[in-house]
Structure formats: structure tokens, C-alpha cells
Amino acid sequence: MVGVVVSDKMDKTVVVEVARTVRHRLYGKVLRRTRKYMAHDEQSTCRIGDRVEIIESRPLSRHKRWAVKRVVKGAG
């Protein structure tokens, strides 16, 4: 999944917001849904605003089940 880093305050952890579009079942309107995932960032290279790709991993903590695979685009 690809998303945007919204928080990098933790050590080796970033919060990534992933947006997806879904169509309403009855009315057909296109809606934008977002979800936040805590992802493991081993080198702490991600910054707020970076576009990153995350992959599923084994449970690393209570909320962390994803890992940063690569930085797609930097914030700057």
C-alpha cells in the first residue's frame, strides 16, 4: 500500500495515512476513505509528508503490523 507519513515522532515508527476511493453501494457517489497504519521504519529515514510504500509484516508491537518498504517520493 502507498500512503503519506503523518507522524514521525516515535523511535523507528511512523504513522502512514492510506487513502482509497470507494463507490457508495446505493447512490453511486465516489467517497474517499482514509486509514492510519503504524509502520516500522528501521533507519528512521521517513519524514512527515513523505510518500511511502508499506508492506505487511509480523506483529512488532501492539499496534504495529506493517513495515516501510521504500520511500516513493520525499516531502521536499
N, C-alpha and C positions, 0 to 999 in steps of 0.2 A: 504494500500500500504506500501511497505517496501522500505526504501531508506537510504542514508548516509547523516549525518549532514555536511554541508559545511561551515556554518557560525553560530556563536552563539553570535555575538556582540551586539544584541539588547536585551532589557529587556523583559523577558517572551516570546521571539520569536526566533525560529531557522529556518534556510533555509535548506530544505531537498531536495537532488537531487535523483530523482527516475529514474532508467534506465529500459528500456524494449527492447525486441527484436521483430522486425517485418520483414516479408519477402517482398521483392520487388515484386510488382504485375506482372511485365513483365519478369524480369530477374531471379527472384527467389533467389537472394542473400540475406543472413540474415544481417540485419542492426541493429545497436544499437542506440536507440533514448533515450535522456535524457530530463528531465524537472525538473525545480526547483519549489518547493512549500514552501510558508511561513506557518509555523505551530506554534500553541500556545503551549508553554511549561510553565505551571503554576509555578512549583517549580524551574525552571531554572536548571535542573539536566543534560541536554544533553550537550555534548562537541563535538568539531569538530572530525569527524572520527567515531562517534557512529553510529551503525546501528539501526534505529528506525522504528516502525510501526506507521503510521499516519491514522487518520480516518476523514471523512468529518464532518464538524460542521456548525453551523450558522455563518453568517458573523460577524467577530470580529473587523475588520478594513477594510480599503480599499482593501488590498491585501490578508488578512488572512482569509481563509475559512477552514482550516484544524487544527487538534489538535494532539499532540503526545499521542498515546495510551500507548506505553511501549517502553523501550529500549531493543532491541533484543540482541545486543552484544556491549560491551563497546569498546572504541578505544584502550585501553591499552593492 
